[in-house]
């Protein structure tokens, strides 16, 4: 934001629309920069729940395998132990 400070005490130097009436008035103007506040929006993210690990036992004849994972499946030819 830009703020205009005039050193001229004559109130008539500024027209009705905020325009300067002469070049002499413009040379007496001091410009100062006024910092504007910066708005920051904080977004809170909710952590996603971790998927549970499952372990199943798969059988093929006398052989058995333990498979673990989020969605475990028995390999081809193996059946899940109940």
C-alpha positions as CSV (number, residue, x, y, z in Angstrom):
1,X,0.0,0.0,0.0
2,X,1.3,3.5,-0.8
3,X,0.7,6.4,1.5
4,X,1.1,10.0,0.3
5,X,2.3,12.6,2.8
6,X,2.2,16.2,1.6
7,X,4.5,18.8,3.2
8,X,2.3,21.6,1.8
9,X,-0.2,22.8,4.4
10,X,-2.4,24.4,1.7
11,X,-5.5,22.2,1.5
12,X,-6.5,23.8,-1.8
13,X,-3.6,22.1,-3.6
14,X,-5.5,18.9,-3.9
15,X,-8.5,19.0,-6.2
16,X,-11.9,17.4,-5.6
17,X,-10.9,14.1,-7.2
18,X,-7.6,13.8,-5.3
19,X,-5.6,15.2,-8.3
20,X,-2.7,17.7,-7.9
21,X,-3.4,21.1,-9.4
22,X,0.2,22.1,-10.2
23,X,3.6,20.6,-10.7
24,X,4.9,22.6,-7.7
25,X,2.6,20.6,-5.4
26,X,3.9,17.3,-6.8
27,X,7.5,18.1,-6.0
28,X,6.6,18.5,-2.3
29,X,5.1,15.1,-1.9
30,X,6.8,12.4,0.2
31,X,6.0,8.8,-0.6
32,X,6.3,6.2,2.1
33,X,5.6,2.5,1.8
34,X,3.3,1.2,4.5
35,X,3.5,-2.6,4.9
36,X,0.2,-4.4,4.5
37,X,-0.5,-7.4,6.6
38,X,-0.2,-10.8,4.9
39,X,-2.9,-13.3,5.7
40,X,-1.8,-16.9,5.9
41,X,-4.3,-19.7,5.9
42,X,-3.3,-22.8,7.9
43,X,-4.7,-26.0,6.7
44,X,-4.5,-28.9,9.1
45,X,-4.3,-32.3,7.5
46,X,-5.7,-35.3,9.2
47,X,-3.3,-38.3,9.0
48,X,-4.7,-41.2,7.0
49,X,-5.2,-44.3,9.1
50,X,-2.6,-47.0,8.5
51,X,-3.9,-50.2,7.0
52,X,-3.6,-53.3,9.2
53,X,-1.2,-56.0,8.2
54,X,-2.8,-59.5,8.1
55,X,-1.1,-62.9,8.1
56,X,-2.6,-66.0,6.6
57,X,-1.4,-69.5,6.3
58,X,-1.6,-71.2,2.9
59,X,-1.5,-75.1,2.5
60,X,-0.5,-77.3,-0.4
61,X,-0.4,-80.9,0.6
62,X,2.1,-81.0,3.5
63,X,3.8,-77.7,2.6
64,X,2.6,-74.5,4.2
65,X,3.4,-70.8,3.6
66,X,2.7,-67.8,5.8
67,X,1.8,-64.8,3.7
68,X,1.5,-61.3,5.3
69,X,0.3,-58.0,3.8
70,X,-2.6,-55.6,3.6
71,X,-4.6,-57.9,1.4
72,X,-2.8,-61.2,1.4
73,X,-3.7,-64.0,-1.2
74,X,-2.5,-67.5,-1.4
75,X,-0.3,-68.4,-4.4
76,X,-1.6,-70.5,-7.2
77,X,-2.3,-74.1,-6.1
78,X,-2.4,-73.2,-2.4
79,X,-5.5,-73.1,-0.3
80,X,-6.1,-70.9,2.8
81,X,-5.9,-72.7,6.2
82,X,-9.2,-72.2,8.1
